[in-house]
Each structure stands twice: as C-alpha cells, then as structure tokens.
Amino acid sequence: MGGSLGCAEGEKICLAFELAISKSLGIIVVSKTGGARMQEGTSSLMQMAKISVAVNALRQSHLPFVSILTDPTFGGVPASYAMQGDVRIVIKGARVGFAGPQVILTTIYKNDQDAYDLEQPSDFQRSSYLLACGQVDMEDAFTTLFTSFHELSGDGRISADVCLKGGLASFHGTPCIIMGTMKGHTVGELEAHNHGMPSPHGYRFATRLFELAETWSLPVISFVDTCGAFPTFEAERFGQSEAIATCLTKMAALTVPIVTVVLGEGGSGGALAIAMGNVIGMMEHAYYSVISPEGAASILGRYKNEEEKKENFTRDCHKLAKMQKIFAKDLLKLDIIDVVLSEVEGSEAQTQAQQSINDFLVRSLASLSLEKNLVSHRYRRFRKIGTFETLTKEQLKLRLNNVVDVPNKREKKAEVEIPKEILFAIDKTLNSETSCYCKGRGKGKIRDLALYKDAFVFPEAGKKIDIETAKTVLEAATDKSTAGDQVASWVKEEAKKRTFFTDTTLRDAHQSLLATRLRTTDVVNIALKAQESFAEKCFSLECWGGATFDVAMRFLNECPWERLRLLRKACPNTLLQMLIRGENAVGYTNYPPEVIRRFIRLAAKNGCDVFRVFDCFNMVDKMKVCVESVREAGKIAEVCICYTEDILTSIKYDFNYYVSLTKEIMTLKPHFIAIKDMAGLLKVSGVGAILKAIRSVTDTPIHFHTHDTSSAQIATCLEMVKLGCEIVDVATSSLANTTSQPSMNALCAALEGTERDTGVSFMDLEGYDLLVKMVRTQYSQFENGQKSGTARVYHHEIPGGQFSNLLFQAQTMGMDDLEFEKATNMYADVNKFFGGLVKVTPSSKVVGDLAILLTKQNLTVDDILNNPQFDLPDSSLDMLRGSLGTPSGGWPKEIIDKLNIKPNSFKGGTAAAVDFDEVEKYLEEKFGKSDEDTVMAFVMHPLVLEKYLDTVARFGKISTIPTPVFWHGLQIGEEIMGYRLDRIGGVFDKKRTFYFTNVKDGGKGAVNVEDPRETAAVEFSGEMCVGGEGEVGSPMPGVVIESGGNRLFKEGESMLVIEAMKMTVSVKCPADGKYENVLGVGEKVVENALVARAIKQ
C-alpha cells in the first residue's frame, strides 16, 4: 500500500511504545511513508491520534524518543509521531512535509506547473529546508554527530536561531543539556550570529531543551554572552516577550540542576532567559545588567546636540556602570552571583579561563547533586534579591528628610508651532504613491534630492532692454487700438530675413507630455532661464490659458493669476501668449460676452499679450467677442484655423473649406492667423495647399502650431518656413516630440546659415534644455507612457494635448494598457460616429469620454443606437443638442433621429448673465476673499475654486513647497521652511507622529496625523447590481456629484450623475416608478454598483 499508515501499522507502532515503557527503554522510530492510508478512511486518520497518546505515555515515563525521517515522509506521519520525537533527525536530501508537491500543485495551483515552479521555495521540503525552518535537529546524523556534543536545532515550529545553540553533551561522563549564545570571533561571524542576540525562535528552542532535560532527567549548563534579545519588528511579531517569559517559567519549575556561566555580556532579559541557574558563575571582566551602560546613557543622557553627546557620552557610560553595579565583584557582594571566575592576560588566558570554568562546573554539579529539592533551592536563591523594609510613617518621613534633591533637572521646552504648509508635506509623505517613506503603498520611486536649483544660477527677473522685440514694438505703440497691427506689420517685415518661433515649453508641451502638471515655481524658473538664453529673439512664450487655468487650482493648489504675474516679471521683453477657447474662455461651458470681456481685460492687465483664440468647430461667430475684447485691450489677437484630416484627400475639410473659413475669419480683423494642427495631421505634402488657401484670401502673418505625435512634424515645420510661414511653434528638446511640439533645438540647428536663420544658436539653448530635463524628472509619474512617435495618429486623430489626459482618465477608470490601446481605436470610431469632427478642447474631450466609456463597457458605437440600456455621457448629449455649436455639415441624421435629439436645444446654449456683485458678496461671506482674480476664477470654475480656497485655508500657501516635497513628501533629515524632519513615529491608535526641529533655534515640534494605511476607507462597500428586477447599476466607477434622492422618477429622467476625471454620466431611470436607495452626493461607486432600486407597488 505504498508504505502508508493504516490501522495495522498504527497498532504495531503503539505496541512498540508500550514494550519500551514496560522495559524502561528509549525508542527509535524510522519513518518512510506517503502518509495516512486513504483507503481506510477515518480509521486511518485516527491512527495519528492513537500513536500520539502512546508517545505521550512514553514521555510521562521520562524515556527518550528519537525520530528519524527518511525519504519520503509525507502526510499524517510527520504531522503526528514523526515530529513528536524528543530529537528529530532527517536524512540528508530526504523529502519531508505534510502536503506533498502533487497535492499543492492540484489544489492551490490548479495544475499550473509553471506557476508552481516559479513560486516554489528553494530546496522545498528537503532536509536542508526543514533544518533552516527549525523543524528538525540535525542533518544526516549518521555522518555528522560529534562524540561529546550533539547539536540540536530549531524551535520545532518556524525557524532555527542563528545565535542560541545547544544540544546533548557529555561532561566528565555525565550526560547533560548544554546551551549558549554564540557570537563568533570575526566581524563576519558576529553579523552571522545577530551580534549574539537571540530571536523568539531561539528562546523557544531553549524551551525545548529545558523540556528535554526534564523528560530525561539531565542537568542543564548554560553559557551567556549576549547584549540582549534581538530587537526587531519581526521578533516582536513572533512574541519575543512571551518566548522569554516561557523560558523563565520553565527554568523556575525544572527539577534538574541548572548551572550558568556569564562569559562576557549579560544584557537584560535576553540573557536572563537562559541564566536562572541554581548556581551562577561570572567571568571577572564580564557584566550583567538590565541594560548596557551605553544603552542607559543613550536613554538617560539629555544631550543638547551631537557635539555635547560626543564629549560626554563615554564618561557618562562609566558613571552609569559604576552606579548600576553591573560588574562581577559588585554582583558578588549583592549575592546575585555565586562565584567570580578569574581571568588572566596573555597567551595562557584561554586555557586558564577554560580550566576555571571546568572547575566551577564540577563543583557546582557536585554540590547540586546533594540538593533534595532543586525547585525550592532556586526559589530561595532568587527570592532574596531586592527585598525592602516596611517602614512606619515616621520612619519614612525621617528617611525622606535625608534625600538630596536631584541637580540639573531640565525643564521641558514648549513645543513650537509647525507652519500649515508643512502639514501638506506630511499629507504627501503619507498619501503620495511615490513617497519614499511609504514606498510599500505604491510605486515607491526614490527621488533625487539634488534639486535642479543647485545646478544653476538663475538670473534676476528680466530688465528692460534697448533691442527691438515684438514686445517692445507692442509697448511702443501710442495708439493701443492699432498696437497689434503694428506688431503684425513688424513681424511680416522681419520674417523676410529670419524665422520667428514660439516656445510652448511653459504650457502646451507639459500639457501634452505631463498632464499639465508643471508647478508655478518650476515654470517661473524655466522662464527666467529662457529670458537669459533666447526669449528676446523669439516671437513669444506660450505659458498660460487652456488647461493650465483650472489645473493650477484643481491639482496644484495655486493661483493661475499669480503665475501670470510672476511670468510677466520674469520676462518683461517677450510676448506672453495664452490659449483661449472662444466663448468657453478657459472653462468648459459657454460664457456670456461680459464674462469674456472681463476675463480678457484681467488677463491683459496681469501680463498676457497674445491671445490665441479658437473654437472647437471653427465657428467664427463664437470667436468674435474674444477678438473684439483683445483689440480693445490693446493686445494681439491670433485667430485659429483648426486643422483636421488631410486637406488633399478629405471630402469635408478640403481646400475650399479652408478658403471659406479664412474669409470668415478675416471679418474679425485678426492680427495673426494660426494654423492649429492639434493632432499633428498636416503632412509635408499638404503645407503648400493650406498656405495657398489662406494666402488666396489674406497676407496676414501665419503662425503654425502642431504636435509631433507622428515624428514627421519637424519636416512639416521646415516646409512651412520654406513656403513663407512667419512663425512656428516648438518646444525645447527635453520636452518636445511625440505628443508635444517639434524640437526647438532641432529647428534652430536646421535653419542655421539659411536665409531665414532664427538668430538663435542651438548651443545657446543647451543650458535651458538641461534645466527643463532636470525639472521633468520630478514629474515622471505624469508621463503619458508614449516612448516614440506613431503614424497611428493619422488613424485615431487624438490631439497631442489630450493624449496624456486621456491616458490618466483611462487609468482612473481602471483600464490597463491593452484596454487603452482599444480606447484609441474606439476614439477613431466615435469620431466617425459623430460625422468626423474638428477635435480640440472641448469637442475632443467629448469624443474621448465616449471612447473610454464604450471601451470600459466592452461596447461598440453600434450599441449607442441599438442598446436602449446604454447611457450616453452628458457631454455627448449636450454636444448633440448644441452646447458647443454645430460642426461643419451638421450632425448625422441617423443619430439625431434615433436618439430623439433636438438640435440647438441645449439650455446653456445662450449663456446666462453673471451677477458679479452677487458673486463678490458670496465669496466675501464664505471665504473673506472677493478680489477680481478670485471672482473670475469662481465664474470659470466655481467648484474647483471653492475646493482650492478650502485647501489654502487648511494648508496655507502650498506653492512655496519645493516640487519634490509637493509630489513625493518628506524624507527623514530633510529641511523645509526652516524645520527639519527628525523622525516619523510608529502607528498608535491609527496615528503617526512627525517630529520636527526648528533649524534656527533648536525648538522641537510634533504633528500627530492619521495614517492612511490604518484609516483607508473602502472604495465601495455597498451592494452590486445583480440584474434583479428594478435594479439600476452604475455605468462606470466614479463619484456621485448630483442625486435626485428617493422619489418618483419618470422614464429617461436623470436619477443621479456620476463623475470621473471630468467625465460625467447621468444614470437614467429605466421605467416610471418610485425608487429607493438612490446614492447621495459624494458617494464613491464602482462599475455596476447598485445605485437605486425600484419599490414594488
């Protein structure tokens, strides 16, 4: 039966144990088995219990049991008697374990051999594995046992200890149990033995030896040389205190003699755990104490600083050692030890010490052999230590009168108040996924503390100059109404002999590559470097508007207006350029003319010169108010032609389309015309056609903007220059290409020495480029993941500025890389579904929202019209109703009819007027802040502004925090705002304490905060939709931002609105009726979470 354990085998083994007991003999059992016999069922299982009671009967008779495990020994045998031996020996190379490999493979790994092999521990279930895990005592006893000392090993459960060793020995013919702490004689040996500090496994091993000594009636000899028990988290987790306490209890109850020798260090309870000898000897130069003098000095020494500690520490150690009375001669007087073992120096030291210990052990064992009750002897020995007198009140008063006051008592200093901004740094330390401190929570990227500021000397804010730039021409104009025209005329003339360029590094480049996350402190430092390197030779710096406005408040907790003012100060001689979305300004909805006018006046006042105006459908009338307002402000209006598809092959957006569009644009009297190629679709072959279309209508200067997603756009830029385009957009090399703009460095190098040289040497840009490269490393978590260009952009047509945001949106929705690739293909399908759109914010976002949602739900565009259960995102429905206007050619009739859309029915199509007085009053009452910057930010993004102001009230001026700390939190020893983080305490009551020192005066402060790992809320703990009658599920993960509550709903009515990464979806009522459990505002949901349930009538 394969050597299995059945009833017959169990009976034979029990009879053998009973025979051993009857003859007062020990027993040796050799095992080689596959485990309990399955064919005999429960009766076979009960043999494990049956033999276990026989083993216990042998142990009660104080008879030895040696178990030898051979290859293989599996199942119920090692789970019972084979591992119950007083000594367990496994033959080298043998396989031993409870669950055999085949059992683990089939049950846990479902027969996935590759996964099993990958995760299998080295030497799994072999003799070496068991020895390392402390389950057996020695490996191949037949060849490795000593004649005078047989080492045993392990606590029998989890692990063997590297420090505390022991086993069976013979001392002058007397068998005994011997144990001791090992250190070794070299640095390597010291490390290998944990510096002589035992773990809980070591103390449990000692407990095994004590039990063996009791069972076999053998004396115990222990040798102590340890500074204490191993102080680690793992040791505490495995019960260090309990392990030591159990040792002390076992020793107190042993009926056999215990003799202890303190060889060197006798530190704390870690030493005492094997040192409760009936007789204790101590080497002359050893010490024995509750703590080492060094440890005591570290705790009790109140040193002001490291210098004072260095000067006084050694002296204090000597004082404490003397006061503690820890040396042999002192302990002998205190009757704590029995004998001082003399030591000599020189070549005979080791021999003399060994002889001294030998004589001590001989005498001690001889004297203890005469003791009738060793437990009582041990009780008397330790009971007498540290007794006290019982005094009357009068005696106590008399004694207290003689107590001397303790000198130099140091008063505790009041804690310093930690600035609010540091609270934000603490929050990032605990919550950032890239925090070094909490790297186990997320990516755990270790950041470089050599900040880029240390590598550069930044120039002061720019000064006025004598050379002529586009900015000086604008400022010199006496008639502000024609100032922009004068700049346009100057550029046209200058462009005959040089190429102008705009650097997008400060806005569109980082919007395209880093999700618009560049902070103001970095943007301004980059601008200062640009001023020093090239800014006065370029046309402009694009640095504001677009997504930067709301992102500044939403994610960076800083004021967008302050950024503009600081940039103006940094670069006074260069045009600053912004992107404005026509009637949407820098928001995502339509605003009335008065809002647009106020916004542009305020932007101009704070430093903006060039306003690049566009409409996502190229609707000229939606740009009219912007252009008029820019002209009124005496600034430069640049109107965009948003380019899409291919001018040479497109049916919809062909040559005639752009001719007609240019004619409409010229009615606005723009100073410049921008070709806004958002996705980088304009090929070299199409440059001549688009320029011809525009030039057939006007000679207004042309400004070309593109994205290098395909990697072909530097060629397109050069063709633009060759055919007369006055200005092209580029970005510094370290933030260029892929979804960003082509390289500024490459453009300058390529045009060097030509008729239209930029006038900027590519070598003059290297310092600027290196700075941006170093800044970029601080934002690596926002990289969009695109490693190279791709011609697929000609298929999906995703704008470069949208790509990184779309990726983060997908990740927030829980999509992986493969799903995101599907989403990019879906983007193309959705674009075709809508009839082929000009895709730029906000129309591009609508296409992206729908593509993500369809991909996430594993649907296609056909399901939009054919699946009645599918809810279009609100942004899609609003766009079809006219929220963004009407695209060229209108909407596909099939969509309008099947979805029952009423064109131009969007309620917000004609934006309601804004009562600025009411807004000012509201903000003043709620936040005490109603300046024009705050009012306009509220009008653009009310919820975002309020959250930003709440954050500022809680954390102060967060923009002052260094970028590495802002994203990744603090590291121990790091200084911020004059405070150094000294320590981050452990978790107590779900909170951690951060300890700081004021670098200037040494004042101490602490902040106690909740640890997110201890208090993290469950993302969603509610019910899931299982398809029951009347159940309504969430179409996507997100947060509820609107809720209709529990009430009667009509079919098709919005019950609640869910938002994720700026995408909102209304959950529609499936049928008339009353609904309950409708989730409230602020509640988080996962996909298919139950958000409402119909009440049965």
URDAUR-V30122 format. One line per field, one symbol per residue. phi: phi as a letter, one per 30 degrees, with the letter a starting at -180 (. if undefined). psi: psi as a letter, one per 30 degrees, with the letter a starting at -180 (. if undefined). burial: b if it has 24 or more other C-alpha atoms within 12 Angstrom, else e. A space follows every 10 residues. Layout:
BEGIN
phi = ???
psi = ???
burial = ???
END
This chain:
BEGIN
phi = .iidcbdddd dddddddddd ddchcdbccc caacjddddc idededdddd dddddddddd dhcdbccccc ccbbiddddb ddccddbccc deidcbldcd edddddddch idddddddcd ddheideddd dddicbcach edccdddcbc dcaidibcac cdcdcllcbb chicdacbba ccbjbbdddd ddchhicdce dddddddedd dddddchcdc cbccabdkdd cbddddddie ddddddeddd ddcdccdbbc bcdbcbchdd ddebbdddbb cbdecdbbad adeddddddd dcddaddddd dcdddddddd ddddhccedd ddddidccbc cdbbcjdced dddddddedd dddddddddd ddbddddddd dcdddidbdc cddddddddd dcdddddhdc dddddddded ddddddeded cddcdddcdd dadidddddd ddddcbcddd eecdbcddbe ddddddddcd dceddddddd deddddcacd bcccedbddd ddcbhicdde eddddddddd edcaedccda cdbaihdddd deddcchbdd ddeddddddd bdcbdccbcb chddhccbbd bdeddddddd ddddddkdcc cdcbbdchdd ddcddddddd dddicccccc cdcahbedbd ddccededdd ddddddddid dbcccccdci cdcedcdddd ddddddcace ecbcbbbced icddddddde decjddbbcb bdedbcihdc dddddddddd cdicdcedib ddddcddddd dddddeddbd dcediddada ddddcdidee dceddddddd dddidcdddd edddddeddd ededjicdca ecdddddded ddddddchcb ddddcccddd cdeedddddd djdcjbdeii cedddeddch dcehcddcec dddcddddde ddddddbibb dddddddddd bedddddddd ddddcidddd deeedeccic cejdcbhibc ddacddcbhi bccccbbddd cidcbbbcbd dddcceddea cddcdciddi dbcddadlbd cbbdidadbc eiddcabcba hiccbddddd aelcbbhddc djddbcdidd cabdddd
psi = hggljaeeee eeeeeeeeee efghllkkkk kjlfakjeff beeeeffeee eeeeeeeeef ghkkjkkkka kljlbfeffc ffgglekkkk kkflkkldkl eeeeeeeegh gjeeeeeefk lkhkgleeee eeggflelji ffffklffkj klklffeelk kfejllaklk jhfjklkkll kkeafleeee efghggjlle eeefeeeeee eeeeeghklk kkkkikfalj ileeeeeghe eeeeeeeeee eefkglkkkk kjedkijafe effgghkekk lkkeglljlf lleeeeeeef jikeleeeee efeeeeeeee eeefifleee feefgelekk jlkllafgee eeeeeeeeee eeeeeeefff kejfeeeeee efffkhlllj lleeeeeeef fgkkkklhkk kkkkklkkke efeeeeeeef fkfgkeehff fbehkjlkfi kffffkjkll kllklflkle eeeeffkfjf fgeeeeeeee eeeeffflkk lkkgefdeef eefghggkle eeeeeeeeee eeefefflel jjglabffee eeeeffhlke eeeeeeeeee ifgkkkklkk hbffcgaglk kleeeeeeee eeeeeffkek jjklkfghje fffeeeeeee eefgakkjkk jjklbjfffk eeiaeeeeee eeeeefffhl elkkjjiefh fjleffeeee eeeeffelgk kkjkklkhef gffeeeeeee eeggkekkkl lkefhlabfa llkeeeeeee fkflfhkfgk kffffeeeee eeeeeeffgf fgkffjfllk ffffefhkke ffeeeeeeee eeggkaeeee eeeeeeeeee eeeggjljjl kfeeeeeeee eeeeeeghll fefeffjffk jkkeeeeeef fgfgaklkfa kkeeeeeegh kjkggkfgej kklkjeeeee eeeeeefhjh leeeeeeeee ieeeeeeeee eeeefaifff kkeeeeefal lkfkkkhgkk jekjllkkhg llkkklkjee ggkklkkjlk kfffgkkkek galkkgglkg kklkfllakk fkkfajakkl kfkkelkkkj hfkkkkjkkf lklkklgkll kfkkllkgkj flkkkk.
burial = eeebbbbebb eebbebbbeb beeeebbbbb bbbbbbbeee eeebbbbbbb bbebbbbbbe bbbbbbbbbb bbbbbbbbbb bbbbbbbbbb bbebbbbbbb beeeeeeeee eeeeeeeeee eeebbbbbbb bbbbbbbbbb beeeeeeeeb bbbbbbbebb bbbbbbbbbe eeeeebbbbb bbbeeeeeee eebbbbbbbb bbbbbbbbbb bbbbbbbbbb bbbbbbbbbb beeebeebeb bebbbbbbeb bbbbbbbbbb bbbbbbbbbb bbbbbbbbbb bbbbbbbbbb bbbbebbeee beeeeeeeee eebeebbeeb beebbbbbbb bbeeebbbbb bbbeeeeeee eebeebbeeb beebbeebee eeebbebbee ebeeeeeeee eeeeeeeeee eeeeeeeeee eeeeeeebbe bbbbbbbbbb bbbbbbbbee eeeebbbebe ebeeeeebee bbeeeeeebb bbbbbeeeee ebbbbbbbbb bbebbbebbb bbbbbbbbbb bbbbbbbbbb bbbbbbbbbb bbbbbbbbbb bbbbbbbbbb bbbbbbbbbb bbbbbbbbbb bbbbbbbbbb bbbbbbbbbb bbbbbbbbbb bbbbebbbbb bbbbbbbbbb bbbbbbbbbb bebbbbbbbb bbbbbbbbee eebebebbbb bbbbbbebbb bbbbbbbbbb bbbbebbbbb bbbbbeebbb bbbbbbbbbb bbbbbbbbbb bbbbbbbbbb bbbbbbbbbb bbbbbbbbbb beeeebbbbb bbebbbbbbb bbbbbbbbbb bbbbbbeebb eebbbbbbbb bbbbbbbbbb bbbbbeeebb bbbbbbbbbb bbbbbbbbbb bbbbbbbbbb bbbbbbbebb bebbeeeeeb bbbbbbbbbb bbbbbbbbeb beeebbeebe eebeebeebe eeeeeeeebb eebeeebebb ebbbbbbbbb beebbbebbe bbeebebbbb bbbbbbbbbb bbebbbbebb bbebeeeeee ebbbbbbbee eeebbbbebb beeeeeeeee eebeeeeeeb bbbbbbbbbb bebbeeeebe eeebbbbbbb bbbbbbbbbb beebbbbbbe eebbbbbbbb bbbbeee
END
